[in-house]
Amino acid sequence: MRLLEIIVLGSLLGAIYLFFRQDKKLFLYGLFGGLTICLLHFYFEAYRWQMIPSYLLFVVIFIFYKTGVRGSLWTKSFLSVWLLVSVLLPYLVPVFSLPTPTGPHSIGTQTFQWTDSTRLEWFTDEDQDDYRKIMVQVWYPSGGSGTGNPEPYIDHIDIRAETIGNAGGFSGWLVGHIQLVKTHSYANITPEMSFSAYPVLILSHGITGMRQIHTTLIEDLASHGYVVAAPDHAYDCNLTVFQNGTTANYRSDITGHPDSVNIRRMQLNTRVSDIRFILDKLTELNTTSFICGMMNLNKVGVLGHSYGGATAIQSSYEDNRFNSCLVLDSWMNPIPDTVLTSGIQQPFLYLGRPNWGDSDYPSSPDLVNNFINANPKHKYQFILKNSQHLDFCDAPLFSPLSQWVLETGTIPAKKAVAITNNVTLSFFDRFLKGKSNGFPNNFSSDPYIITR
């Protein structure tokens, strides 16, 4: 919970205590003070629906005071239950905070809409004039500090809320408070150009995912001196919102389709083309944009979560401009057999959960192990104990209830996020920056990591 929210709830508790003490003067002072804090909370932090019971409780206490209802058991029980709800609701559905990036750089960001005029849109093949469009956000190191407000965690929440809720299996209005979550990134701030050009990373999200769900990882990498680009893969993404306000909805729900694996492979080809196209566009930006010369395009890594992991693997197989590859709980089944049996040439790391048995597209241990064994060198597999599929993104931070309502495990949320960030940073520091950081042995003592 946010600071003023905690103070509001504390003032509620104080007002209830003074109400039962039957000290009229102190009670009214306490009630007035609580309402004043509410106004400050509205102004500095903004209203959210999870706090409605606490707002109303001030009114209820005053009504009880005016009607003379005080010391009965019913009154005490009623107010106690209402206070409990007022505390639990904002705690269980919080305006969560993203962990502070651990690197020395501030973070700038810019979002682009790019059209690949060489590809017709695979998902809308009935319209022969529809070329493939994607939204891509780029994060980069900055030496300055943002003078305005940091970027919101998710843009266009008024448009996205319903589809985000649908992906989680609940009503969209329940997630409207996400608009209050702030990142550590500032739009268009001056890039840090006093160092050598930075390595580049391209991140691919999972099915029904979106670029923002990996913000914590991306910001940490950017703060340590990486330029990171992440697309919304249109129609695979939860919802893509283009610059003119039009949208590309989610059209990849083919679970149970008798030919789903082959369809996934065709979709995978589209995603891989997205990643390679993004690298082409970054190459252009490196000579024409305000981040001109900032990127070292001889040191490029690709990473992805879930279906994005399969995307990263196949991208590495097809394009030797990628120098290293990391996947987070990656799908393996949609990857072509030729890729699975021959492996990739780049350094490779698989970080994932202990078991895929509950998935519609299970990545069996044999698939993972056989692929890793096919890689000629620098191949690693880390298993994160007590984790589930969404522990490798920001999802564990959404609520203390995440392991019951989302696909996260019993590993503590902050621990899951920190390990994902640290392992990813250490891997790319070793193979893109050439740092002697002890990887992979620097994780051998972590009780949550199993190395294979």
C-alpha positions in Angstrom: 0.0 0.0 0.0 1.0 3.6 -0.5 2.1 5.8 2.3 -1.0 8.0 2.6 -3.3 5.0 2.3 -1.6 3.5 5.3 -2.1 6.8 7.2 -5.8 6.9 6.2 -6.3 3.4 7.6 -4.4 4.3 10.7 -6.6 7.4 11.2 -9.6 5.2 10.8 -8.4 2.9 13.6 -7.8 6.0 15.7 -11.3 7.4 15.0 -12.9 4.2 15.9 -11.0 4.0 19.2 -12.0 7.6 20.1 -15.6 6.9 19.1 -15.8 4.1 21.7 -14.0 6.2 24.3 -17.0 8.6 24.0 -14.8 11.6 24.1 -16.8 14.0 21.8 -14.1 16.6 21.3 -11.2 14.2 20.6 -13.4 12.1 18.4 -14.4 15.0 16.2 -10.8 16.2 16.0 -9.8 12.6 15.0 -12.5 12.4 12.4 -11.6 15.8 11.0 -7.9 14.8 10.8 -8.8 11.6 9.1 -10.9 13.4 6.5 -8.0 15.8 5.9 -5.7 13.0 5.3 -8.2 11.5 2.8 -8.2 14.8 0.9 -4.4 14.7 0.8 -4.5 11.1 -0.4 -6.9 12.1 -3.2 -4.7 14.9 -4.3 -1.2 13.3 -4.1 -2.0 9.6 -4.6 -5.4 9.5 -6.3 -8.5 7.6 -5.5 -8.8 3.9 -6.3 -11.8 1.6 -5.8 -10.0 -0.7 -3.3 -10.1 2.2 -0.8 -13.8 2.8 -1.1 -14.7 0.8 2.1 -12.3 3.0 4.1 -13.7 6.2 2.7 -17.2 5.1 3.5 -16.3 4.0 7.0 -15.6 7.6 8.0 -19.2 8.4 7.0 -20.5 5.4 8.9 -18.7 6.3 12.1 -20.1 9.8 11.9 -23.6 8.5 11.4 -23.2 6.2 14.4 -22.0 9.2 16.4 -24.9 11.4 15.5 -27.5 8.6 16.2 -25.9 7.8 19.6 -25.1 4.2 18.7 -21.9 3.4 20.6 -21.1 0.6 22.9 -23.3 -2.3 21.8 -21.7 -5.6 20.8 -23.4 -5.3 17.4 -21.8 -1.9 16.8 -18.3 -3.1 17.8 -18.6 -6.2 15.6 -20.0 -4.3 12.6 -17.2 -1.7 12.7 -14.5 -4.3 13.3 -15.6 -6.3 10.3 -15.8 -3.2 8.1 -12.4 -2.0 9.3 -10.9 -5.5 8.5 -12.3 -5.3 4.9 -11.0 -1.7 4.6 -7.5 -2.9 5.5 -7.4 -6.2 3.5 -8.8 -5.0 0.2 -6.0 -2.4 -0.6 -3.4 -4.8 0.9 -4.5 -7.8 -1.3 -5.0 -5.7 -4.4 -2.2 -3.1 -4.0 -0.8 -0.3 -6.1 2.4 -2.3 -6.2 5.9 -0.8 -6.5 8.4 -2.0 -9.1 11.8 -2.8 -7.5 14.4 0.0 -7.9 16.8 -0.8 -10.7 20.2 -1.8 -9.3 22.5 -0.2 -11.9 24.1 3.2 -12.0 22.2 4.6 -14.9 18.9 6.5 -15.1 16.5 5.1 -17.7 15.0 6.7 -20.8 12.4 5.2 -23.0 10.7 5.8 -26.3 7.9 4.0 -28.1 7.7 3.4 -31.9 5.2 2.1 -34.3 6.9 0.3 -37.2 5.4 -1.3 -40.4 7.2 -4.0 -42.2 6.2 -3.4 -45.8 7.7 -6.7 -46.9 5.2 -8.8 -44.9 1.4 -9.0 -45.2 -0.3 -9.5 -41.8 -0.6 -13.2 -41.1 -3.5 -12.8 -38.7 -5.7 -10.8 -41.1 -5.0 -12.4 -44.4 -8.4 -11.5 -45.7 -7.1 -7.9 -46.1 -4.4 -8.0 -48.7 -3.4 -4.4 -48.0 -2.7 -5.0 -44.4 1.1 -5.0 -43.7 2.6 -6.2 -40.5 2.6 -3.4 -37.8 4.1 -3.7 -34.4 4.6 -1.4 -31.4 8.1 -1.4 -30.0 9.4 0.2 -26.9 13.1 1.0 -26.4 14.7 1.6 -23.0 18.2 3.1 -22.8 20.7 4.3 -20.2 20.6 7.9 -19.3 23.0 10.1 -17.3 20.3 12.6 -16.3 17.1 12.5 -14.3 13.6 12.9 -15.6 12.1 16.3 -14.9 8.6 15.2 -15.4 6.6 12.1 -14.2 7.9 8.6 -14.8 6.1 6.6 -17.4 3.1 4.7 -16.3 3.5 0.9 -15.9 0.8 0.3 -18.6 -0.3 2.8 -21.1 -3.9 3.2 -22.3 -5.3 1.3 -19.3 -8.8 2.5 -20.2 -8.5 0.5 -23.4 -6.5 -2.4 -22.0 -8.2 -3.1 -18.7 -10.9 -5.5 -20.1 -8.4 -7.7 -22.0 -6.0 -7.8 -19.1 -8.8 -8.9 -16.8 -9.9 -11.5 -19.4 -6.4 -12.9 -19.5 -6.4 -13.4 -15.7 -9.9 -14.7 -15.6 -11.6 -11.7 -13.9 -13.4 -8.5 -14.7 -11.4 -5.7 -16.2 -12.5 -3.1 -13.7 -10.6 -4.9 -11.0 -7.2 -3.9 -12.6 -7.9 -0.2 -13.3 -5.7 0.7 -10.4 -2.6 -0.4 -12.4 -2.7 3.1 -14.0 -1.4 4.3 -10.7 1.7 2.2 -10.8 4.8 4.1 -12.0 8.0 2.9 -13.6 11.5 4.2 -13.2 11.7 5.2 -16.9 11.3 8.7 -18.3 10.2 9.4 -21.9 12.8 10.9 -24.3 15.3 12.0 -21.6 18.9 12.5 -22.8 20.8 9.3 -23.4 24.1 8.7 -21.7 26.7 9.0 -24.4 29.9 9.3 -22.4 30.6 5.6 -22.4 31.3 3.2 -25.3 28.3 2.0 -27.3 26.0 -0.3 -25.3 25.1 -3.9 -26.1 21.5 -4.4 -27.4 18.9 -6.8 -26.1 15.6 -7.7 -27.8 12.9 -9.3 -25.5 9.9 -11.3 -26.8 6.8 -11.6 -24.5 4.7 -14.8 -24.1 1.3 -15.6 -25.5 -1.4 -13.3 -24.1 1.5 -11.2 -22.7 2.7 -7.7 -23.5 6.0 -5.9 -23.3 5.1 -4.1 -20.0 4.9 -7.3 -18.0 8.7 -7.5 -18.1 9.3 -3.9 -17.1 11.3 -4.8 -13.9 13.7 -7.0 -15.8 14.1 -4.5 -18.7 14.6 -1.5 -16.4 17.3 -3.3 -14.4 19.1 -4.3 -17.6 18.9 -0.7 -19.0 20.2 0.7 -15.7 23.3 -1.6 -16.1 24.1 -0.3 -19.5 22.0 -2.1 -22.1 19.7 -0.8 -24.8 16.6 -3.0 -24.6 13.8 -3.2 -27.2 10.6 -5.1 -26.6 7.6 -5.4 -29.0 4.0 -6.1 -28.6 3.6 -9.0 -31.0 0.3 -7.9 -32.6 -2.5 -10.5 -32.2 -0.3 -12.6 -30.0 -0.2 -9.8 -27.5 -3.0 -9.3 -24.9 -3.9 -6.1 -26.8 -1.8 -3.9 -29.1 -2.7 -0.2 -29.1 -1.4 1.7 -32.1 -0.5 5.4 -32.2 -3.8 6.3 -33.9 -5.8 4.6 -31.2 -6.7 1.5 -33.3 -6.1 -1.9 -31.7 -5.0 -5.4 -32.6 -6.9 -7.8 -30.4 -5.7 -11.2 -29.1 -6.3 -13.9 -31.8 -4.1 -16.7 -30.7 -6.5 -18.8 -28.5 -6.2 -22.1 -30.3 -5.9 -24.4 -27.3 -7.5 -27.7 -28.2 -7.3 -27.2 -31.9 -6.3 -30.6 -33.5 -3.5 -28.9 -35.6 -2.5 -26.4 -32.9 1.2 -27.2 -32.9 1.5 -26.5 -36.7 -0.5 -23.3 -36.3 1.8 -22.3 -33.5 4.8 -22.9 -35.7 3.4 -20.6 -38.4 2.7 -18.0 -35.7 6.3 -18.5 -34.5 7.6 -17.7 -37.9 5.8 -14.3 -37.7 7.2 -13.6 -34.3 10.7 -14.4 -35.4 10.3 -12.1 -38.4 9.2 -9.4 -35.9 12.4 -9.8 -33.9 14.7 -9.7 -37.0 12.8 -6.7 -38.3 13.3 -4.9 -35.0 17.0 -5.5 -35.2 16.9 -4.0 -38.7 15.1 -0.9 -37.4 17.5 -0.5 -34.5 20.3 -0.5 -37.0 18.6 2.4 -38.7 18.0 4.2 -35.4 21.7 3.9 -34.6 22.5 6.2 -37.5 19.5 8.5 -37.7 17.9 9.0 -34.3 18.6 10.9 -31.1 20.2 7.7 -29.8 22.5 7.7 -32.9 25.7 5.7 -32.2 24.5 4.5 -28.8 24.1 0.9 -29.7 26.9 -1.7 -30.3 25.2 -3.9 -32.9 28.1 -6.3 -32.8 26.9 -7.3 -29.3 23.2 -8.3 -29.5 21.3 -10.7 -27.3 17.8 -12.0 -27.6 15.6 -13.3 -24.8 12.0 -14.2 -24.2 9.5 -15.7 -21.9 7.2 -18.7 -22.7 6.3 -18.5 -26.4 8.8 -15.6 -26.5 11.5 -18.1 -25.4 10.7 -20.2 -28.5 10.8 -17.0 -30.5 14.3 -16.2 -29.1 15.6 -19.7 -29.9 14.4 -19.7 -33.5 15.6 -16.2 -34.0 19.1 -17.2 -32.9 19.0 -20.2 -35.2 18.1 -18.1 -38.2 20.1 -15.0 -37.6 23.7 -15.0 -36.6 23.6 -11.3 -35.7 22.3 -12.5 -32.3 25.4 -13.3 -30.2 23.6 -14.9 -27.2 20.2 -16.3 -26.2 18.4 -16.6 -22.9 14.9 -18.0 -22.4 12.6 -17.9 -19.4 10.4 -20.9 -18.9 10.3 -21.4 -22.7 7.9 -23.3 -24.8 9.8 -25.9 -26.8 7.1 -27.8 -28.8 6.4 -25.1 -31.4 10.1 -24.9 -32.3 10.9 -26.8 -35.6 12.4 -30.2 -35.2 15.5 -29.1 -37.2 16.2 -26.4 -34.6 15.6 -28.7 -31.7 17.9 -31.4 -33.0 20.7 -29.2 -34.2 20.8 -26.6 -31.5 22.1 -23.1 -31.8 25.7 -21.8 -32.0 25.3 -18.9 -29.5 25.8 -19.1 -25.7 22.4 -20.3 -24.3 20.7 -20.2 -20.9 17.4 -21.8 -20.0 15.9 -20.5 -16.7 12.6 -22.2 -15.9 10.2 -23.9 -13.5 10.6 -27.5 -12.2 7.7 -29.0 -14.0 5.7 -28.2 -17.2 3.1 -31.0 -16.7 0.1 -28.7 -16.3 0.7 -26.9 -19.6 -1.3 -27.4 -22.9 2.1 -27.3 -24.6 4.4 -29.1 -22.2 8.1 -28.6 -22.6 9.2 -32.0 -21.4 12.6 -32.4 -19.7 13.7 -34.5 -22.6 12.9 -31.7 -25.1 14.8 -29.2 -23.1 17.7 -31.4 -22.3 18.1 -32.7 -25.9 18.1 -29.2 -27.3 20.7 -28.0 -24.7 22.9 -31.1 -25.4 22.7 -30.3 -29.1 24.3 -26.9 -28.5 28.1 -27.0 -29.1 29.2 -24.9 -26.1 28.3 -22.4 -23.4 25.0 -24.0 -22.5 23.3 -23.7 -19.1 20.1 -24.8 -17.5 18.8 -23.3 -14.2 15.7 -24.5 -12.5 14.0 -22.1 -10.1 12.6 -24.0 -7.1 8.9 -23.5 -6.1 8.2 -21.5 -9.2 5.4 -21.5 -11.8 5.1 -20.1 -15.3 4.5 -16.4 -14.4 7.3 -16.2 -11.8 9.6 -15.0 -14.5 7.9 -11.7 -15.1 6.3 -9.0 -13.0 3.2 -11.0 -12.1 4.3 -12.1 -8.6 4.4 -8.5 -7.6 0.7 -7.9 -8.5 -0.8 -9.2 -5.3 0.0 -11.3 -2.2 -2.7 -13.6 -3.6 -0.9 -14.2 -6.9 -0.1 -17.9 -6.2 -3.9 -18.5 -5.8 -5.2 -16.4 -8.7 -2.3 -16.3 -11.1 0.2 -19.0 -12.3 2.9 -18.2 -9.8 4.5 -20.5 -7.3 5.3 -20.4 -3.6 8.7 -18.8 -4.0 8.5 -15.3 -2.5 7.6 -12.7 -5.1 10.6 -10.4 -4.7 12.9 -13.4 -4.6 11.6 -14.7 -7.9 11.9 -11.4 -9.6 15.4 -10.7 -8.2 16.7 -14.1 -9.3 15.3 -13.6 -12.8 17.0 -10.2 -13.0 20.3 -11.3 -11.5 20.7 -14.4 -13.6 19.8 -12.6 -16.8 22.1 -9.7 -16.1 25.0 -12.0 -15.1 24.6 -14.1 -18.3 24.6 -11.2 -20.7 27.4 -9.4 -18.8 29.5 -12.5 -19.3 28.7 -13.1 -23.0 28.0 -9.7 -24.4 30.3 -7.5 -22.2 32.9 -10.1 -21.5 32.9 -9.6 -17.8 34.7 -12.0 -15.5 31.8 -12.3 -13.1 32.1 -15.9 -12.2 29.0 -17.0 -14.2 27.5 -19.6 -13.7 29.3 -20.5 -10.5 28.2 -17.3 -8.8 24.7 -18.8 -8.4 25.8 -22.2 -7.1 25.1 -21.3 -3.5 21.6 -19.9 -4.1 19.1 -22.3 -2.4 16.4 -21.5 -4.9 18.5 -22.4 -8.0 19.1 -25.9 -9.3 21.8 -26.1 -12.0 21.7 -28.9 -14.6 
